[in-house]
Amino acid sequence: MKCRGLRSKHKALRPARGVLRLVLWVALVVSTIFGCGPSRHNLLLIAVDTLRADHLGSYGYERATSPEIDAL
């Protein structure tokens, strides 16, 4: 007995996996090219799937919806 619902979920995740692989590959290449070591630079990657830029304090939104991101 095959479960078709599970299979369709895996197909839906393929683009997200591809994007994640691309981002990690680019970060690796950039850190290799520019010689970023632990003593020189730190890299912080924030991945958010549902976020409106116009509701961030750093983009001028008047309510305090993202104090930790704004502090960065």
Predicted model as a PDB file, atoms N, CA, C, CB and O in Angstrom, pLDDT in the B-factor column:
MODEL        1                                                                  
ATOM      1  N   MET A   1       0.841  -1.171   0.000  1.00 50.00           N  
ATOM      2  CA  MET A   1       0.000   0.000   0.000  1.00 50.00           C  
ATOM      3  C   MET A   1       0.896   1.249   0.000  1.00 50.00           C  
ATOM      4  CB  MET A   1      -0.962  -0.010   1.224  1.00 50.00           C  
ATOM      5  O   MET A   1       1.738   1.417   0.883  1.00 50.00           O  
ATOM      6  N   LYS A   2       0.710   2.102  -0.979  1.00 53.00           N  
ATOM      7  CA  LYS A   2       1.519   3.306  -1.100  1.00 53.00           C  
ATOM      8  C   LYS A   2       0.770   4.504  -0.556  1.00 53.00           C  
ATOM      9  CB  LYS A   2       1.918   3.545  -2.554  1.00 53.00           C  
ATOM     10  O   LYS A   2      -0.447   4.619  -0.699  1.00 53.00           O  
ATOM     11  N   CYS A   3       1.514   5.386   0.063  1.00 54.00           N  
ATOM     12  CA  CYS A   3       0.935   6.612   0.599  1.00 54.00           C  
ATOM     13  C   CYS A   3       1.291   7.754  -0.344  1.00 54.00           C  
ATOM     14  CB  CYS A   3       1.444   6.897   2.054  1.00 54.00           C  
ATOM     15  O   CYS A   3       2.428   8.227  -0.343  1.00 54.00           O  
ATOM     16  N   ARG A   4       0.342   8.196  -1.138  1.00 55.00           N  
ATOM     17  CA  ARG A   4       0.613   9.246  -2.120  1.00 55.00           C  
ATOM     18  C   ARG A   4       0.777  10.619  -1.477  1.00 55.00           C  
ATOM     19  CB  ARG A   4      -0.501   9.295  -3.141  1.00 55.00           C  
ATOM     20  O   ARG A   4       1.492  11.460  -2.022  1.00 55.00           O  
ATOM     21  N   GLY A   5       0.144  10.868  -0.349  1.00 52.00           N  
ATOM     22  CA  GLY A   5       0.244  12.166   0.318  1.00 52.00           C  
ATOM     23  C   GLY A   5       1.666  12.461   0.770  1.00 52.00           C  
ATOM     24  O   GLY A   5       2.141  13.590   0.641  1.00 52.00           O  
ATOM     25  N   LEU A   6       2.345  11.453   1.298  1.00 52.00           N  
ATOM     26  CA  LEU A   6       3.723  11.619   1.754  1.00 52.00           C  
ATOM     27  C   LEU A   6       4.639  11.918   0.576  1.00 52.00           C  
ATOM     28  CB  LEU A   6       4.204  10.362   2.499  1.00 52.00           C  
ATOM     29  O   LEU A   6       5.557  12.731   0.688  1.00 52.00           O  
ATOM     30  N   ARG A   7       4.397  11.278  -0.527  1.00 52.00           N  
ATOM     31  CA  ARG A   7       5.226  11.477  -1.704  1.00 52.00           C  
ATOM     32  C   ARG A   7       5.093  12.885  -2.262  1.00 52.00           C  
ATOM     33  CB  ARG A   7       4.867  10.468  -2.767  1.00 52.00           C  
ATOM     34  O   ARG A   7       6.084  13.475  -2.692  1.00 52.00           O  
ATOM     35  N   SER A   8       3.895  13.424  -2.260  1.00 54.00           N  
ATOM     36  CA  SER A   8       3.693  14.768  -2.785  1.00 54.00           C  
ATOM     37  C   SER A   8       4.352  15.811  -1.889  1.00 54.00           C  
ATOM     38  CB  SER A   8       2.201  15.063  -2.927  1.00 54.00           C  
ATOM     39  O   SER A   8       4.786  16.852  -2.382  1.00 54.00           O  
ATOM     40  N   LYS A   9       4.438  15.554  -0.586  1.00 54.00           N  
ATOM     41  CA  LYS A   9       5.103  16.489   0.318  1.00 54.00           C  
ATOM     42  C   LYS A   9       6.595  16.550   0.022  1.00 54.00           C  
ATOM     43  CB  LYS A   9       4.867  16.085   1.781  1.00 54.00           C  
ATOM     44  O   LYS A   9       7.193  17.625   0.069  1.00 54.00           O  
ATOM     45  N   HIS A  10       7.203  15.400  -0.284  1.00 55.00           N  
ATOM     46  CA  HIS A  10       8.622  15.392  -0.610  1.00 55.00           C  
ATOM     47  C   HIS A  10       8.897  16.157  -1.900  1.00 55.00           C  
ATOM     48  CB  HIS A  10       9.129  13.960  -0.731  1.00 55.00           C  
ATOM     49  O   HIS A  10       9.914  16.843  -1.999  1.00 55.00           O  
ATOM     50  N   LYS A  11       8.027  16.054  -2.872  1.00 60.00           N  
ATOM     51  CA  LYS A  11       8.208  16.796  -4.118  1.00 60.00           C  
ATOM     52  C   LYS A  11       8.073  18.295  -3.883  1.00 60.00           C  
ATOM     53  CB  LYS A  11       7.194  16.333  -5.169  1.00 60.00           C  
ATOM     54  O   LYS A  11       8.744  19.091  -4.539  1.00 60.00           O  
ATOM     55  N   ALA A  12       7.213  18.680  -2.956  1.00 58.00           N  
ATOM     56  CA  ALA A  12       7.029  20.097  -2.665  1.00 58.00           C  
ATOM     57  C   ALA A  12       8.251  20.679  -1.966  1.00 58.00           C  
ATOM     58  CB  ALA A  12       5.786  20.306  -1.805  1.00 58.00           C  
ATOM     59  O   ALA A  12       8.498  21.880  -2.074  1.00 58.00           O  
ATOM     60  N   LEU A  13       9.024  19.860  -1.252  1.00 55.00           N  
ATOM     61  CA  LEU A  13      10.201  20.342  -0.539  1.00 55.00           C  
ATOM     62  C   LEU A  13      11.440  20.438  -1.413  1.00 55.00           C  
ATOM     63  CB  LEU A  13      10.486  19.449   0.621  1.00 55.00           C  
ATOM     64  O   LEU A  13      12.432  21.032  -0.992  1.00 55.00           O  
ATOM     65  N   ARG A  14      11.419  19.879  -2.609  1.00 61.00           N  
ATOM     66  CA  ARG A  14      12.608  19.883  -3.462  1.00 61.00           C  
ATOM     67  C   ARG A  14      13.110  21.278  -3.791  1.00 61.00           C  
ATOM     68  CB  ARG A  14      12.319  19.152  -4.734  1.00 61.00           C  
ATOM     69  O   ARG A  14      14.319  21.496  -3.720  1.00 61.00           O  
ATOM     70  N   PRO A  15      12.257  22.245  -4.149  1.00 65.00           N  
ATOM     71  CA  PRO A  15      12.788  23.598  -4.417  1.00 65.00           C  
ATOM     72  C   PRO A  15      13.426  24.227  -3.184  1.00 65.00           C  
ATOM     73  CB  PRO A  15      11.674  24.507  -4.929  1.00 65.00           C  
ATOM     74  O   PRO A  15      14.443  24.910  -3.307  1.00 65.00           O  
ATOM     75  N   ALA A  16      12.859  24.018  -2.005  1.00 69.00           N  
ATOM     76  CA  ALA A  16      13.426  24.585  -0.778  1.00 69.00           C  
ATOM     77  C   ALA A  16      14.794  23.983  -0.488  1.00 69.00           C  
ATOM     78  CB  ALA A  16      12.482  24.350   0.413  1.00 69.00           C  
ATOM     79  O   ALA A  16      15.703  24.692  -0.057  1.00 69.00           O  
ATOM     80  N   ARG A  17      14.947  22.703  -0.714  1.00 74.00           N  
ATOM     81  CA  ARG A  17      16.242  22.062  -0.515  1.00 74.00           C  
ATOM     82  C   ARG A  17      17.271  22.605  -1.495  1.00 74.00           C  
ATOM     83  CB  ARG A  17      16.119  20.546  -0.666  1.00 74.00           C  
ATOM     84  O   ARG A  17      18.433  22.804  -1.140  1.00 74.00           O  
ATOM     85  N   GLY A  18      16.844  22.841  -2.724  1.00 76.00           N  
ATOM     86  CA  GLY A  18      17.748  23.384  -3.731  1.00 76.00           C  
ATOM     87  C   GLY A  18      18.215  24.785  -3.378  1.00 76.00           C  
ATOM     88  O   GLY A  18      19.385  25.119  -3.564  1.00 76.00           O  
ATOM     89  N   VAL A  19      17.316  25.597  -2.876  1.00 80.00           N  
ATOM     90  CA  VAL A  19      17.668  26.963  -2.475  1.00 80.00           C  
ATOM     91  C   VAL A  19      18.630  26.920  -1.294  1.00 80.00           C  
ATOM     92  CB  VAL A  19      16.396  27.780  -2.110  1.00 80.00           C  
ATOM     93  O   VAL A  19      19.604  27.673  -1.263  1.00 80.00           O  
ATOM     94  N   LEU A  20      18.372  26.055  -0.331  1.00 82.00           N  
ATOM     95  CA  LEU A  20      19.256  25.931   0.827  1.00 82.00           C  
ATOM     96  C   LEU A  20      20.649  25.479   0.396  1.00 82.00           C  
ATOM     97  CB  LEU A  20      18.669  24.942   1.849  1.00 82.00           C  
ATOM     98  O   LEU A  20      21.649  26.014   0.875  1.00 82.00           O  
ATOM     99  N   ARG A  21      20.722  24.508  -0.497  1.00 82.00           N  
ATOM    100  CA  ARG A  21      22.020  24.064  -0.999  1.00 82.00           C  
ATOM    101  C   ARG A  21      22.751  25.190  -1.707  1.00 82.00           C  
ATOM    102  CB  ARG A  21      21.850  22.881  -1.943  1.00 82.00           C  
ATOM    103  O   ARG A  21      23.961  25.341  -1.537  1.00 82.00           O  
ATOM    104  N   LEU A  22      22.041  25.979  -2.495  1.00 84.00           N  
ATOM    105  CA  LEU A  22      22.656  27.090  -3.212  1.00 84.00           C  
ATOM    106  C   LEU A  22      23.197  28.140  -2.237  1.00 84.00           C  
ATOM    107  CB  LEU A  22      21.643  27.729  -4.171  1.00 84.00           C  
ATOM    108  O   LEU A  22      24.313  28.629  -2.411  1.00 84.00           O  
ATOM    109  N   VAL A  23      22.415  28.485  -1.219  1.00 83.00           N  
ATOM    110  CA  VAL A  23      22.851  29.487  -0.237  1.00 83.00           C  
ATOM    111  C   VAL A  23      24.084  28.991   0.508  1.00 83.00           C  
ATOM    112  CB  VAL A  23      21.713  29.806   0.765  1.00 83.00           C  
ATOM    113  O   VAL A  23      25.036  29.750   0.695  1.00 83.00           O  
ATOM    114  N   LEU A  24      24.083  27.742   0.930  1.00 83.00           N  
ATOM    115  CA  LEU A  24      25.243  27.204   1.642  1.00 83.00           C  
ATOM    116  C   LEU A  24      26.467  27.128   0.736  1.00 83.00           C  
ATOM    117  CB  LEU A  24      24.923  25.819   2.203  1.00 83.00           C  
ATOM    118  O   LEU A  24      27.580  27.397   1.187  1.00 83.00           O  
ATOM    119  N   TRP A  25      26.286  26.770  -0.520  1.00 83.00           N  
ATOM    120  CA  TRP A  25      27.391  26.710  -1.462  1.00 83.00           C  
ATOM    121  C   TRP A  25      27.986  28.098  -1.687  1.00 83.00           C  
ATOM    122  CB  TRP A  25      26.928  26.107  -2.789  1.00 83.00           C  
ATOM    123  O   TRP A  25      29.207  28.254  -1.691  1.00 83.00           O  
ATOM    124  N   VAL A  26      27.132  29.108  -1.874  1.00 84.00           N  
ATOM    125  CA  VAL A  26      27.608  30.480  -2.065  1.00 84.00           C  
ATOM    126  C   VAL A  26      28.364  30.956  -0.824  1.00 84.00           C  
ATOM    127  CB  VAL A  26      26.424  31.430  -2.373  1.00 84.00           C  
ATOM    128  O   VAL A  26      29.410  31.592  -0.952  1.00 84.00           O  
ATOM    129  N   ALA A  27      27.856  30.661   0.367  1.00 81.00           N  
ATOM    130  CA  ALA A  27      28.542  31.061   1.597  1.00 81.00           C  
ATOM    131  C   ALA A  27      29.909  30.401   1.690  1.00 81.00           C  
ATOM    132  CB  ALA A  27      27.697  30.702   2.827  1.00 81.00           C  
ATOM    133  O   ALA A  27      30.873  31.037   2.116  1.00 81.00           O  
ATOM    134  N   LEU A  28      30.006  29.143   1.301  1.00 80.00           N  
ATOM    135  CA  LEU A  28      31.283  28.437   1.326  1.00 80.00           C  
ATOM    136  C   LEU A  28      32.266  29.045   0.332  1.00 80.00           C  
ATOM    137  CB  LEU A  28      31.077  26.955   1.020  1.00 80.00           C  
ATOM    138  O   LEU A  28      33.436  29.241   0.663  1.00 80.00           O  
ATOM    139  N   VAL A  29      31.808  29.342  -0.871  1.00 81.00           N  
ATOM    140  CA  VAL A  29      32.674  29.919  -1.890  1.00 81.00           C  
ATOM    141  C   VAL A  29      33.151  31.306  -1.478  1.00 81.00           C  
ATOM    142  CB  VAL A  29      31.945  29.988  -3.231  1.00 81.00           C  
ATOM    143  O   VAL A  29      34.331  31.626  -1.619  1.00 81.00           O  
ATOM    144  N   VAL A  30      32.244  32.125  -0.973  1.00 79.00           N  
ATOM    145  CA  VAL A  30      32.614  33.483  -0.553  1.00 79.00           C  
ATOM    146  C   VAL A  30      33.618  33.429   0.597  1.00 79.00           C  
ATOM    147  CB  VAL A  30      31.358  34.286  -0.129  1.00 79.00           C  
ATOM    148  O   VAL A  30      34.590  34.185   0.602  1.00 79.00           O  
ATOM    149  N   SER A  31      33.399  32.555   1.560  1.00 75.00           N  
ATOM    150  CA  SER A  31      34.333  32.467   2.678  1.00 75.00           C  
ATOM    151  C   SER A  31      35.686  31.943   2.226  1.00 75.00           C  
ATOM    152  CB  SER A  31      33.768  31.574   3.773  1.00 75.00           C  
ATOM    153  O   SER A  31      36.709  32.316   2.800  1.00 75.00           O  
ATOM    154  N   THR A  32      35.718  31.090   1.215  1.00 76.00           N  
ATOM    155  CA  THR A  32      36.984  30.588   0.691  1.00 76.00           C  
ATOM    156  C   THR A  32      37.720  31.668  -0.089  1.00 76.00           C  
ATOM    157  CB  THR A  32      36.747  29.368  -0.198  1.00 76.00           C  
ATOM    158  O   THR A  32      38.930  31.829   0.065  1.00 76.00           O  
ATOM    159  N   ILE A  33      37.004  32.403  -0.917  1.00 76.00           N  
ATOM    160  CA  ILE A  33      37.628  33.434  -1.749  1.00 76.00           C  
ATOM    161  C   ILE A  33      38.200  34.552  -0.896  1.00 76.00           C  
ATOM    162  CB  ILE A  33      36.618  34.002  -2.744  1.00 76.00           C  
ATOM    163  O   ILE A  33      39.333  34.978  -1.123  1.00 76.00           O  
ATOM    164  N   PHE A  34      37.454  35.028   0.066  1.00 72.00           N  
ATOM    165  CA  PHE A  34      37.877  36.164   0.867  1.00 72.00           C  
ATOM    166  C   PHE A  34      38.671  35.756   2.103  1.00 72.00           C  
ATOM    167  CB  PHE A  34      36.680  36.965   1.280  1.00 72.00           C  
ATOM    168  O   PHE A  34      39.051  36.618   2.896  1.00 72.00           O  
ATOM    169  N   GLY A  35      38.926  34.478   2.282  1.00 67.00           N  
ATOM    170  CA  GLY A  35      39.745  34.018   3.392  1.00 67.00           C  
ATOM    171  C   GLY A  35      39.152  34.298   4.750  1.00 67.00           C  
ATOM    172  O   GLY A  35      39.875  34.612   5.695  1.00 67.00           O  
ATOM    173  N   CYS A  36      37.844  34.187   4.856  1.00 53.00           N  
ATOM    174  CA  CYS A  36      37.190  34.450   6.143  1.00 53.00           C  
ATOM    175  C   CYS A  36      37.477  33.298   7.087  1.00 53.00           C  
ATOM    176  CB  CYS A  36      35.655  34.647   5.968  1.00 53.00           C  
ATOM    177  O   CYS A  36      36.996  32.183   6.884  1.00 53.00           O  
ATOM    178  N   GLY A  37      38.245  33.564   8.100  1.00 53.00           N  
ATOM    179  CA  GLY A  37      38.512  32.570   9.124  1.00 53.00           C  
ATOM    180  C   GLY A  37      37.759  32.928  10.375  1.00 53.00           C  
ATOM    181  O   GLY A  37      37.119  33.978  10.427  1.00 53.00           O  
ATOM    182  N   PRO A  38      37.814  32.094  11.375  1.00 55.00           N  
ATOM    183  CA  PRO A  38      37.117  32.390  12.613  1.00 55.00           C  
ATOM    184  C   PRO A  38      37.608  33.670  13.288  1.00 55.00           C  
ATOM    185  CB  PRO A  38      37.261  31.239  13.556  1.00 55.00           C  
ATOM    186  O   PRO A  38      36.857  34.312  14.023  1.00 55.00           O  
ATOM    187  N   SER A  39      38.867  34.042  13.041  1.00 59.00           N  
ATOM    188  CA  SER A  39      39.393  35.232  13.687  1.00 59.00           C  
ATOM    189  C   SER A  39      39.075  36.518  12.927  1.00 59.00           C  
ATOM    190  CB  SER A  39      40.874  35.099  13.849  1.00 59.00           C  
ATOM    191  O   SER A  39      39.219  37.604  13.489  1.00 59.00           O  
ATOM    192  N   ARG A  40      38.650  36.427  11.673  1.00 62.00           N  
ATOM    193  CA  ARG A  40      38.406  37.623  10.870  1.00 62.00           C  
ATOM    194  C   ARG A  40      36.943  38.039  10.854  1.00 62.00           C  
ATOM    195  CB  ARG A  40      38.874  37.394   9.461  1.00 62.00           C  
ATOM    196  O   ARG A  40      36.619  39.167  11.226  1.00 62.00           O  
ATOM    197  N   HIS A  41      36.065  37.157  10.436  1.00 63.00           N  
ATOM    198  CA  HIS A  41      34.660  37.516  10.246  1.00 63.00           C  
ATOM    199  C   HIS A  41      33.757  36.410  10.773  1.00 63.00           C  
ATOM    200  CB  HIS A  41      34.362  37.788   8.758  1.00 63.00           C  
ATOM    201  O   HIS A  41      34.139  35.243  10.859  1.00 63.00           O  
ATOM    202  N   ASN A  42      32.570  36.817  11.115  1.00 71.00           N  
ATOM    203  CA  ASN A  42      31.522  35.867  11.473  1.00 71.00           C  
ATOM    204  C   ASN A  42      30.405  36.007  10.458  1.00 71.00           C  
ATOM    205  CB  ASN A  42      30.997  36.105  12.930  1.00 71.00           C  
ATOM    206  O   ASN A  42      30.185  37.090   9.916  1.00 71.00           O  
ATOM    207  N   LEU A  43      29.713  34.935  10.203  1.00 74.00           N  
ATOM    208  CA  LEU A  43      28.612  34.930   9.253  1.00 74.00           C  
ATOM    209  C   LEU A  43      27.348  34.533   9.992  1.00 74.00           C  
ATOM    210  CB  LEU A  43      28.891  33.968   8.062  1.00 74.00           C  
ATOM    211  O   LEU A  43      27.308  33.503  10.665  1.00 74.00           O  
ATOM    212  N   LEU A  44      26.329  35.349   9.865  1.00 79.00           N  
ATOM    213  CA  LEU A  44      25.032  35.060  10.467  1.00 79.00           C  
ATOM    214  C   LEU A  44      24.020  34.968   9.342  1.00 79.00           C  
ATOM    215  CB  LEU A  44      24.621  36.151  11.517  1.00 79.00           C  
ATOM    216  O   LEU A  44      23.821  35.931   8.601  1.00 79.00           O  
ATOM    217  N   LEU A  45      23.385  33.825   9.210  1.00 79.00           N  
ATOM    218  CA  LEU A  45      22.384  33.607   8.174  1.00 79.00           C  
ATOM    219  C   LEU A  45      21.041  33.429   8.856  1.00 79.00           C  
ATOM    220  CB  LEU A  45      22.736  32.372   7.283  1.00 79.00           C  
ATOM    221  O   LEU A  45      20.851  32.495   9.636  1.00 79.00           O  
ATOM    222  N   ILE A  46      20.111  34.324   8.562  1.00 79.00           N  
ATOM    223  CA  ILE A  46      18.757  34.222   9.106  1.00 79.00           C  
ATOM    224  C   ILE A  46      17.838  33.820   7.963  1.00 79.00           C  
ATOM    225  CB  ILE A  46      18.290  35.575   9.771  1.00 79.00           C  
ATOM    226  O   ILE A  46      17.692  34.554   6.986  1.00 79.00           O  
ATOM    227  N   ALA A  47      17.229  32.670   8.089  1.00 81.00           N  
ATOM    228  CA  ALA A  47      16.308  32.178   7.064  1.00 81.00           C  
ATOM    229  C   ALA A  47      14.889  32.224   7.632  1.00 81.00           C  
ATOM    230  CB  ALA A  47      16.687  30.722   6.606  1.00 81.00           C  
ATOM    231  O   ALA A  47      14.585  31.568   8.628  1.00 81.00           O  
ATOM    232  N   VAL A  48      14.043  32.993   6.993  1.00 81.00           N  
ATOM    233  CA  VAL A  48      12.663  33.148   7.432  1.00 81.00           C  
ATOM    234  C   VAL A  48      11.773  32.878   6.223  1.00 81.00           C  
ATOM    235  CB  VAL A  48      12.400  34.583   8.039  1.00 81.00           C  
ATOM    236  O   VAL A  48      11.985  33.451   5.154  1.00 81.00           O  
ATOM    237  N   ASP A  49      10.795  32.023   6.385  1.00 80.00           N  
ATOM    238  CA  ASP A  49       9.942  31.707   5.242  1.00 80.00           C  
ATOM    239  C   ASP A  49       8.704  32.593   5.159  1.00 80.00           C  
ATOM    240  CB  ASP A  49       9.521  30.266   5.304  1.00 80.00           C  
ATOM    241  O   ASP A  49       8.143  32.745   4.073  1.00 80.00           O  
ATOM    242  N   THR A  50       8.265  33.174   6.251  1.00 83.00           N  
ATOM    243  CA  THR A  50       7.088  34.044   6.219  1.00 83.00           C  
ATOM    244  C   THR A  50       7.373  35.308   7.002  1.00 83.00           C  
ATOM    245  CB  THR A  50       5.845  33.323   6.790  1.00 83.00           C  
ATOM    246  O   THR A  50       7.220  35.337   8.223  1.00 83.00           O  
ATOM    247  N   LEU A  51       7.786  36.349   6.305  1.00 83.00           N  
ATOM    248  CA  LEU A  51       8.103  37.614   6.953  1.00 83.00           C  
ATOM    249  C   LEU A  51       7.872  38.735   5.957  1.00 83.00           C  
ATOM    250  CB  LEU A  51       9.566  37.628   7.483  1.00 83.00           C  
ATOM    251  O   LEU A  51       8.341  38.680   4.820  1.00 83.00           O  
ATOM    252  N   ARG A  52       7.148  39.747   6.393  1.00 85.00           N  
ATOM    253  CA  ARG A  52       6.919  40.912   5.539  1.00 85.00           C  
ATOM    254  C   ARG A  52       7.924  41.985   5.898  1.00 85.00           C  
ATOM    255  CB  ARG A  52       5.467  41.446   5.686  1.00 85.00           C  
ATOM    256  O   ARG A  52       8.007  42.396   7.055  1.00 85.00           O  
ATOM    257  N   ALA A  53       8.680  42.438   4.931  1.00 83.00           N  
ATOM    258  CA  ALA A  53       9.700  43.452   5.173  1.00 83.00           C  
ATOM    259  C   ALA A  53       9.095  44.757   5.656  1.00 83.00           C  
ATOM    260  CB  ALA A  53      10.506  43.694   3.916  1.00 83.00           C  
ATOM    261  O   ALA A  53       9.726  45.485   6.424  1.00 83.00           O  
ATOM    262  N   ASP A  54       7.882  45.065   5.218  1.00 87.00           N  
ATOM    263  CA  ASP A  54       7.270  46.328   5.641  1.00 87.00           C  
ATOM    264  C   ASP A  54       6.757  46.284   7.082  1.00 87.00           C  
ATOM    265  CB  ASP A  54       6.126  46.682   4.709  1.00 87.00           C  
ATOM    266  O   ASP A  54       6.227  47.279   7.576  1.00 87.00           O  
ATOM    267  N   HIS A  55       6.907  45.142   7.762  1.00 87.00           N  
ATOM    268  CA  HIS A  55       6.540  45.037   9.175  1.00 87.00           C  
ATOM    269  C   HIS A  55       7.765  44.862  10.069  1.00 87.00           C  
ATOM    270  CB  HIS A  55       5.579  43.871   9.382  1.00 87.00           C  
ATOM    271  O   HIS A  55       7.652  44.343  11.180  1.00 87.00           O  
ATOM    272  N   LEU A  56       8.921  45.287   9.597  1.00 87.00           N  
ATOM    273  CA  LEU A  56      10.147  45.258  10.386  1.00 87.00           C  
ATOM    274  C   LEU A  56      10.497  46.668  10.834  1.00 87.00           C  
ATOM    275  CB  LEU A  56      11.311  44.638   9.579  1.00 87.00           C  
ATOM    276  O   LEU A  56      10.360  47.620  10.066  1.00 87.00           O  
ATOM    277  N   GLY A  57      10.947  46.801  12.075  1.00 88.00           N  
ATOM    278  CA  GLY A  57      11.332  48.101  12.587  1.00 88.00           C  
ATOM    279  C   GLY A  57      12.490  48.709  11.820  1.00 88.00           C  
ATOM    280  O   GLY A  57      12.576  49.930  11.688  1.00 88.00           O  
ATOM    281  N   SER A  58      13.390  47.860  11.307  1.00 85.00           N  
ATOM    282  CA  SER A  58      14.534  48.369  10.554  1.00 85.00           C  
ATOM    283  C   SER A  58      14.123  48.959   9.206  1.00 85.00           C  
ATOM    284  CB  SER A  58      15.546  47.259  10.338  1.00 85.00           C  
ATOM    285  O   SER A  58      14.904  49.675   8.579  1.00 85.00           O  
ATOM    286  N   TYR A  59      12.918  48.667   8.765  1.00 86.00           N  
ATOM    287  CA  TYR A  59      12.398  49.243   7.528  1.00 86.00           C  
ATOM    288  C   TYR A  59      11.365  50.331   7.789  1.00 86.00           C  
ATOM    289  CB  TYR A  59      11.789  48.158   6.668  1.00 86.00           C  
ATOM    290  O   TYR A  59      10.645  50.739   6.878  1.00 86.00           O  
ATOM    291  N   GLY A  60      11.291  50.805   9.034  1.00 88.00           N  
ATOM    292  CA  GLY A  60      10.444  51.942   9.334  1.00 88.00           C  
ATOM    293  C   GLY A  60       9.082  51.637   9.925  1.00 88.00           C  
ATOM    294  O   GLY A  60       8.270  52.550  10.072  1.00 88.00           O  
ATOM    295  N   TYR A  61       8.799  50.385  10.270  1.00 90.00           N  
ATOM    296  CA  TYR A  61       7.502  50.062  10.869  1.00 90.00           C  
ATOM    297  C   TYR A  61       7.467  50.601  12.291  1.00 90.00           C  
ATOM    298  CB  TYR A  61       7.240  48.523  10.854  1.00 90.00           C  
ATOM    299  O   TYR A  61       8.417  50.400  13.047  1.00 90.00           O  
ATOM    300  N   GLU A  62       6.388  51.285  12.671  1.00 90.00           N  
ATOM    301  CA  GLU A  62       6.349  51.998  13.945  1.00 90.00           C  
ATOM    302  C   GLU A  62       6.162  51.096  15.164  1.00 90.00           C  
ATOM    303  CB  GLU A  62       5.251  53.003  13.913  1.00 90.00           C  
ATOM    304  O   GLU A  62       6.548  51.487  16.265  1.00 90.00           O  
ATOM    305  N   ARG A  63       5.593  49.920  15.010  1.00 90.00           N  
ATOM    306  CA  ARG A  63       5.414  49.019  16.151  1.00 90.00           C  
ATOM    307  C   ARG A  63       6.651  48.151  16.344  1.00 90.00           C  
ATOM    308  CB  ARG A  63       4.168  48.135  15.956  1.00 90.00           C  
ATOM    309  O   ARG A  63       7.365  47.854  15.386  1.00 90.00           O  
ATOM    310  N   ALA A  64       6.900  47.745  17.585  1.00 89.00           N  
ATOM    311  CA  ALA A  64       8.081  46.937  17.908  1.00 89.00           C  
ATOM    312  C   ALA A  64       7.783  45.460  17.641  1.00 89.00           C  
ATOM    313  CB  ALA A  64       8.509  47.149  19.392  1.00 89.00           C  
ATOM    314  O   ALA A  64       7.537  44.694  18.573  1.00 89.00           O  
ATOM    315  N   THR A  65       7.807  45.071  16.385  1.00 88.00           N  
ATOM    316  CA  THR A  65       7.504  43.678  16.029  1.00 88.00           C  
ATOM    317  C   THR A  65       8.763  42.823  15.922  1.00 88.00           C  
ATOM    318  CB  THR A  65       6.742  43.628  14.713  1.00 88.00           C  
ATOM    319  O   THR A  65       8.677  41.597  15.984  1.00 88.00           O  
ATOM    320  N   SER A  66       9.919  43.440  15.766  1.00 86.00           N  
ATOM    321  CA  SER A  66      11.156  42.674  15.580  1.00 86.00           C  
ATOM    322  C   SER A  66      12.333  43.314  16.315  1.00 86.00           C  
ATOM    323  CB  SER A  66      11.481  42.550  14.090  1.00 86.00           C  
ATOM    324  O   SER A  66      13.297  43.731  15.672  1.00 86.00           O  
ATOM    325  N   PRO A  67      12.278  43.401  17.634  1.00 89.00           N  
ATOM    326  CA  PRO A  67      13.344  44.103  18.358  1.00 89.00           C  
ATOM    327  C   PRO A  67      14.705  43.411  18.254  1.00 89.00           C  
ATOM    328  CB  PRO A  67      12.963  44.237  19.812  1.00 89.00           C  
ATOM    329  O   PRO A  67      15.733  44.087  18.217  1.00 89.00           O  
ATOM    330  N   GLU A  68      14.729  42.095  18.207  1.00 86.00           N  
ATOM    331  CA  GLU A  68      16.009  41.382  18.141  1.00 86.00           C  
ATOM    332  C   GLU A  68      16.665  41.549  16.772  1.00 86.00           C  
ATOM    333  CB  GLU A  68      15.807  39.891  18.445  1.00 86.00           C  
ATOM    334  O   GLU A  68      17.881  41.723  16.689  1.00 86.00           O  
ATOM    335  N   ILE A  69      15.882  41.498  15.707  1.00 84.00           N  
ATOM    336  CA  ILE A  69      16.431  41.707  14.368  1.00 84.00           C  
ATOM    337  C   ILE A  69      16.879  43.147  14.213  1.00 84.00           C  
ATOM    338  CB  ILE A  69      15.395  41.348  13.284  1.00 84.00           C  
ATOM    339  O   ILE A  69      17.912  43.413  13.598  1.00 84.00           O  
ATOM    340  N   ASP A  70      16.115  44.080  14.763  1.00 85.00           N  
ATOM    341  CA  ASP A  70      16.481  45.504  14.685  1.00 85.00           C  
ATOM    342  C   ASP A  70      17.784  45.782  15.439  1.00 85.00           C  
ATOM    343  CB  ASP A  70      15.345  46.383  15.254  1.00 85.00           C  
ATOM    344  O   ASP A  70      18.556  46.654  15.040  1.00 85.00           O  
ATOM    345  N   ALA A  71      18.026  45.060  16.502  1.00 88.00           N  
ATOM    346  CA  ALA A  71      19.243  45.265  17.297  1.00 88.00           C  
ATOM    347  C   ALA A  71      20.492  44.860  16.519  1.00 88.00           C  
ATOM    348  CB  ALA A  71      19.164  44.470  18.605  1.00 88.00           C  
ATOM    349  O   ALA A  71      21.577  45.389  16.761  1.00 88.00           O  
ATOM    350  N   LEU A  72      20.339  43.927  15.591  1.00 81.00           N  
ATOM    351  CA  LEU A  72      21.496  43.518  14.795  1.00 81.00           C  
ATOM    352  C   LEU A  72      21.911  44.639  13.879  1.00 81.00           C  
ATOM    353  CB  LEU A  72      21.190  42.254  13.983  1.00 81.00           C  
ATOM    354  O   LEU A  72      22.871  44.494  13.122  1.00 81.00           O  
TER     355      LEU A  72                                                      
ENDMDL                                                                          
END                                                                             
